[in-house]
Amino acid sequence: RHRHKEKWAATAPRIPSTRLALHHFDTSYSLHLGALWPSVRAALLCEQKYGALLNNFAAADHVPQELELLNTTDFISEGSQKAQHWQQGAAVGEARGCQEGRTVMQAEMVTQAEMSPPLCTSISSKIKCYTFPRGDITRFRPARPDALGLLDYYLMDAASLLPVLALNVQPDDFVLDLCAAPGGKTLALLQTGFCGHLAANDVSISRTKRLYQILHSYIPKEVRDTVSVTSYDGRDWDQVEGGTFHKVLVDVPCTTDRHSAMEEDNNIFHKRRTKERQMLPMLQLELLMAGILAAKPGGEVVYSTCSMSPMQNECVVERALDIAETQFNISVHAEDLSHFRTLFQDTFSFFSDCRLGELVLPHLTANFGPMYFCKLRRM
């Protein structure tokens, strides 16, 4: 009568989603990144670095000076200066007609400049983003409002600006940000001052609310009026407005590697979201195809993720190029972005073995990313 039945747990103990994510990354990225993976893994599990994207619309002329006193630099203007030096070097090299007596470094600079003639023009000097030097993990103060209530800068992963710089928005361009929320890249696109019209779309209504908040906190009304915010399913965009945009940014949902390794909340590696995670490459492909079809002939599309997975990165791009050709008879050309690696190697740690596009890897001394980006031109 006094014997009792041993209790059994109704369910097996739940394995944290972060641990599932890390196990998945250990399996796949140790193969993909090889000897780089242990250091990338360590960086992924450490505090992320941020950059301060300057808000050109705020009355905050004192902010650059304040940031420079903290020993931060605008990594974009540094890259532009590098590009100008290379092009001057190339011009000098052509004048001399030979490379005799020049150092290896100078010869490399000339070669780089010859490879990428439009370097200076391809980096928007209007976008300014300050970062602390390599190895410096100082945090920025929170953003402050100006007299009209517009915040002076936006803190974001500085690598997230690379897809926007790659898009290279020109005056009066019609621009589509297909998966725009929470809004950092949308904000950066507006900082160029060049968007003739910006369509910012995100399927999630709750995330679109966050996008509205950011626009209200940073952008004056007369500029906000040039932005149309919508909540369509991005996969159907070509049925809404096909073939109308000069520039399209397709920053797709992905495994968000850093978030998945660090945060339980809203983690795509949760057991309940297994099917959703497995379907990501298909969703990404459909969104990229919608982006390509939304671009005018001659228009440009940048595809980006914050994942290191080739299945979500190069494989999606290669499949989209194939489908565009075979099913839609559209020729799409993948652009060479290797000059980004050279221009910004002092700020970011790049993976050197991407088949297409560029990939920023987290690194303990430069803990930005991951960020994959690839530029396509619709012919």
URCOR-V319748 format. One record per run of one state. SS is the DSSP state (helix for helix, strand for strand, loop for the rest). FROM is the first residue (numbers start at 0). TO is the last residue. If there is no record, write none. Layout:
ss=[SS | SS]
from=[FROM | FROM]
to=[TO | TO]
This chain:
ss=[loop | helix | loop | strand | loop | helix | loop | strand | helix | loop | helix | loop | helix | loop | strand | loop | strand | loop | strand | loop | strand | loop | helix | loop | strand | loop | helix | loop | strand | loop | helix | loop | helix | loop | strand | loop | helix | loop | strand | loop | helix | loop | helix | loop | helix | strand | loop | helix | loop | strand | loop | helix | loop | strand | loop | strand | loop | strand | loop | strand | loop | strand | loop]
from=[0 | 16 | 44 | 50 | 54 | 62 | 69 | 71 | 74 | 96 | 103 | 115 | 118 | 122 | 128 | 132 | 144 | 145 | 150 | 151 | 152 | 156 | 157 | 167 | 172 | 177 | 183 | 191 | 194 | 201 | 204 | 218 | 220 | 224 | 226 | 230 | 233 | 241 | 244 | 251 | 256 | 262 | 270 | 278 | 279 | 294 | 305 | 313 | 328 | 331 | 334 | 337 | 343 | 348 | 351 | 357 | 361 | 362 | 363 | 365 | 366 | 370 | 378]
to=[15 | 43 | 49 | 53 | 61 | 68 | 70 | 73 | 95 | 102 | 114 | 117 | 121 | 127 | 131 | 143 | 144 | 149 | 150 | 151 | 155 | 156 | 166 | 171 | 176 | 182 | 190 | 193 | 200 | 203 | 217 | 219 | 223 | 225 | 229 | 232 | 240 | 243 | 250 | 255 | 261 | 269 | 277 | 278 | 293 | 304 | 312 | 327 | 330 | 333 | 336 | 342 | 347 | 350 | 356 | 360 | 361 | 362 | 364 | 365 | 369 | 377 | 378]
